[in-house]
Amino acid sequence: MNRAIYINDAAILNAAGSECADLLGAPLNAQPLAFDARRQAFALPTPRLPGDLFDRKIQRSVEPQGLRLLHCAARLALALAALDLPPARIALTAAIPEVDAPSPCWDAVQAIIEQPHKQLAQLLANTPPLHALTLLNSSVMAYVAEALNCHGPMGGFCSQDNAGLDALIEACQQIGEHNAEAALVVSSSPNLTPALYLREPGLSSEPVFGEGAAALLLSSTPSQDATQALRIAGFARGYSADPQRAEAVGRRVIDQALSREKLCLGDVGRIVGNPDDPQLNELFAASSQALGSTRAMTGELGASGLLTEVALSLHHARQSAATPGYTLLVSHTRAGHWGALLLASETMEKHA
């Protein structure tokens, strides 16, 4: 990456709300649903797509989660158009779902509870047909590309947690390698039927699976009215299937992300990661900063998690009283994937 990449605009829509500021409030109280009082959930409405960007038939053909993703992308249309770039110079990367997390279909949830040793079989037996995945993944990316006039490099990434990081890094590299002038990054959570945000009574120690979508518009220059710029200052990835090497791999990934700015961990003002991950806690045990996370607000967003945190960091940087500094975002999957992203919030004087 030999050019500075700045985050210029963001849109978010998930169980916590539709604005980045909503992630700073108190978690919503789950309400019992009329059809099954034993379960509590947030009902997430499906937004209506703007008619000037999307054909009306899309409203009937795409899964609800895909519609929410398209709704987020549509909110970036004006910012993207204002860049006045040729369509071939706008890249599109996406973090898309995979079948590796419990679907909130009632049948799948119940089957997994009753037969936890057969999770994969029960998941495949009770999840939606293949067309749901097709309409959610490649078709949604095509709709975004067509509606927002993104005809440059395109890439999709499919993993539980690091897909958002992979899509963001790919966008940075496409710009850094001069293949594009801007890139749109879109993401959706791994859940296949995300009409409900589940909170199972009596299972407070279990992970909460939610639905979310985030979109970030990247540009090589910050917006003209910005007082501060949020710059992607470094990133790194690593993998090890050996749990005994996990800490060493994680430490190496973090050091690589910090190395571009010649920083040590003590120079970072805010660290974002899963506070329930024991290996992450071990890595930062000697640090004075506590792990921050929006998970209490959103639940487990999977591939959307890191991009949602980036959108919140952008919101913080836009505050008039924002303090310049660094934010380090670290992701770690159960399969052994590590990723780190370093964001630098800087005053515009540095880029005049």
N, C-alpha and C positions, 0 to 999 in steps of 0.2 A: 504494500500500500504506500504509494509515493505522493498521494494528494490528501489534503485534509478532508474529512467527511463530516458534515454537520447535519444534525437532525433538525429539520425545518418545520415539520408539522406532525400531528399525531391524532389518531382517533381510537376510541376504545368503547367496547360495549360488552359487558359481562354481568354476572349476577350482582356485582356491587353497584352497578349503575351505568350510565352512559357517558360520564365525563371523568377525566383523571382525578378531579377534585373529590369525586365520590369515594375514591379509595382511601381518603383520609378521615372519613366519618366513622361512626360506630357500626359494627355489623348489624345487618337487618335481622329482625325477628322473623323466623320462619312461621308460616301460617298453615294450618291444616287444610287439606284439600277436600272438597265435598265428596269425591268418589272413593276415598279411602282415608278415614280418619286416623288410621294407625301410622300413616306416614306424613311427614311434614316436608314441605318443599316451597321454593320460590317459583311461582309461575312466570316464565319469561315470554313476553309477547313477541310475535314475529313482526318486525318492522315492515312497512310498505316501502318498496323501492321507488326512487325518483323516476318518473316516466321519461324524462329527457335523457337519461343515461341507459336505462335497461328496458328491454321489451317486456310488456306486461305478462307474456306467457311464462317468463322466468319465475314469476311469483308463484306459479302453479307447479313448476317442474323441479324446483330445487328444494332439498331438505331444509327445515327451519334453521339449522345451524349455518348452512351455507348462505341463507338469506341474511342472517345477522352479519356474517363476514362481508357480504356485498354491501350491506348498509354502511359498515365502517369504511370500506374502501370508497364509497360514493362521497363521504364527507371530505375526502381529500381531493376531489376533482378540481375545485377552484385553485387550491394551492399548487397542484400539479400543472394545471393549464397556465398559471402565472409564470412558470419557469420558461414558457415559450420555447420548448425544445422539440426537435424532430422526433416523431414516434420511435424511430429506430435507435434513438439514443436514450430511451427510457427502459430500464431493466425491470423485471418482475421476479421476485423470489418468494417462496411460500413454505411455511411449515404446515404440513397436512397430516391428517389423522392416520393412525394405524390400529389394527385390532390387537391391542395388548393391554387394554384396561377394561374393567367392568363397564358394560353399557348400562345406562339407567333404565333400560326396558325392565318393567316389573318382573317379567318371566325370568330374565337373565339374572337379576339381583336375587330373586328367590332361589333359583337353581344353584347359584354359587354358594349361598348361605347353607343350603342343604347338603351340597356335595363339594366342599372346598378343595378336595383332592382332585377334582375333575374340572378345574376352572376353565381351561382352554376349550375343552369339549362343550361344556355348558354355554360358554360365551358364544361359540360359533353356532351352536344349535338355536340360540335365542336372540341373536342380533338381526338387524334388518338385512334384506337381500343385497346382492352385489350392486344393484343400481343405486342404492343409497350412497355407497362409497364413491361410485363413479360420478354422480351428480355433485357430490361434495368436494371431490378433489380436482381432477383435471378440468371438468366442465366449469367449476367456479373460477379457476384460474383463467380459463379462456374468456369467461364473461368479464372479469376484471380487466384483462388485457384489452378487450375490444371496447368496453365502455370508457375506459380512461385513456385509451390510445397509447398503450404500452406495447411497442412492437420490437423492443430490443431483446437482449439475452433473457432467457427464462430458466428458472430452476426450481424444482420442488424437493423438499427434504422430509423424510418420514421417520420419526423416532419419538419416543415418549416425551423427553424433556429437552434434549439438546437440538431438536429440529429448529426451534426459534433462533437459537444461537447460530446454527449452520446457515439458515436463510439470511440472517443479518450479516454474517461474515462474507457470504457469497456476494451480497449486494455491495459491501465495501470493496471487495476485490474487483468486481466488475467496473466500478468507478475508478479505483486506483490503477487498474490496468488499461484505462482509457477505452474500455468497451462500451461505456455508457456515461452520461452526464448526471443522471439521477436514477434512483431505484426505488421501487415500491415494494415493501416487505409486508406480507399478510400472513396471518396465523389463525388457526382454530384449534380448539382443545381436542383431545383424543376421543371424547365421547361421541357415540354414533347417533344417539337420539337425545339431544340435549334440551328437550322441552322443559325439563324440570331440574332444579338445583336441589339435590337431595341432602337432607340432614336426618339421618336415621336416629330415632330416640334410643338412648341407652347404649350407643356405640361411639361415645365421645372420643375414645382412644383410637378409633379407626380413621383412615384418611377420608376426607370429604371430596367427592368427585363433582366438579361443577362444569359449567359451560362458559366459554369466553372467546372473545376475538379481539385482536389488536392489529392496527396497521400503522406503520411508520413511513413517512416520506423522507428520503435522504437526498440531500443536495450538496453540491460542492461549495455552496456559499450560504451563510445564514440569512434569515429574512432581514429586510432593511430596517424594520422598526424594533428589532431585538436589542435589548441591553446586554444580554449575555448569550453566548453560544455554547451549546452542548456538543462536544466533539468526541468522536470515537477515537480514543487515544491508544488502544491496544487490545489484542484478543489472542487467545490460544485455546487449543483443544488437545485432549489426550485420552487414552483408553488403556485399561488393563482389566482382564477378567479375573485376575488373582487378587482376592481381598487383602492379602498381606502386602501388596504393592500399592494399594489404593491411596494411602496417605502420601507416599512418595510421588506418585503420578499427579495427585492434586496439587501438591506443593510446587512441582515443576511447572504445571500449567499456570498457576498464579504468578510465579516468578517471571514466566515468559510474557504474560500480559502486562506486567509492571515494567518490564525491561525497556520497552520502547520510550518510556518517559524517564528512565533511570530512577525509578522510585523504589522504596521499600514499603512494607505493609503499613508502617507507622505514618506514612505520608497520605494515606487514604482516609478521607473524612467519613465515608459511609460504606458499609459492606452489606450486600444483599445476598441472601441465600436461605435455604430451608432450615429454620431453627430446630427442626425435629430430626435432622440428619446427624447421627453421632460422629461420622467422619468429618463433616464440615465443622462441627463444634470442636473437634480435636485439633483441626488445623488452625483455628482461630482462638484457641484457648488462651494463648499468651497475649492476644491483642486486646487493647483497651476498648475497642468498638464491639458492641453487641450486634449479632446478625439481625438485619431488618428484613421484613417480608410482608407482602399484602395478603398472604394466604388466609389469615383470619377473616379477611373481607371477601375473598373470592372463592375460597376452597381450592382444590387442586386443579389447575388449568392445563397441566401437561405442557404441550408445545407452546401454548400461549403465555406461560408463566413469565419467562424472561422478558418477552416483548412488552408485557403489561408493566413490568417493573421499569423498563426503559422509558415507556410513555410517562410513568409517574415521575421519573427523574427529569424528564423534559418539563413537566409541569412545575416542579420545584425550581428549575433554572429560570423559568419565566417570571417568578415572583419578584417584585421590586426590591425586596429585602434579601434576595438570595445571596448566599456567600459563595464566591468562587471556590472550587475544590474538585476533588476526585471521588468518584463512586466506583466501587468494584462489585460486579455481579458474578456470582459463581454458581454453576449448576453441576449436579452430580446425579447420575441415574443409578438405579439398582443394578443395571447390567454392567456398570463400570465405566461409563462415559463421563468425562470431565470437560467443562468449558468455563472460560473466564473472559469477561468483557470489562474493559476499563473506560469509563466516561470522564471527560474533563469539562467542567463548567467554568468558562472564562469570560472576562469582560470583553466587550467588543473592541476596546482600545488595542488589544493584542492583535487584532486582525484588520486594523485600519490601513 
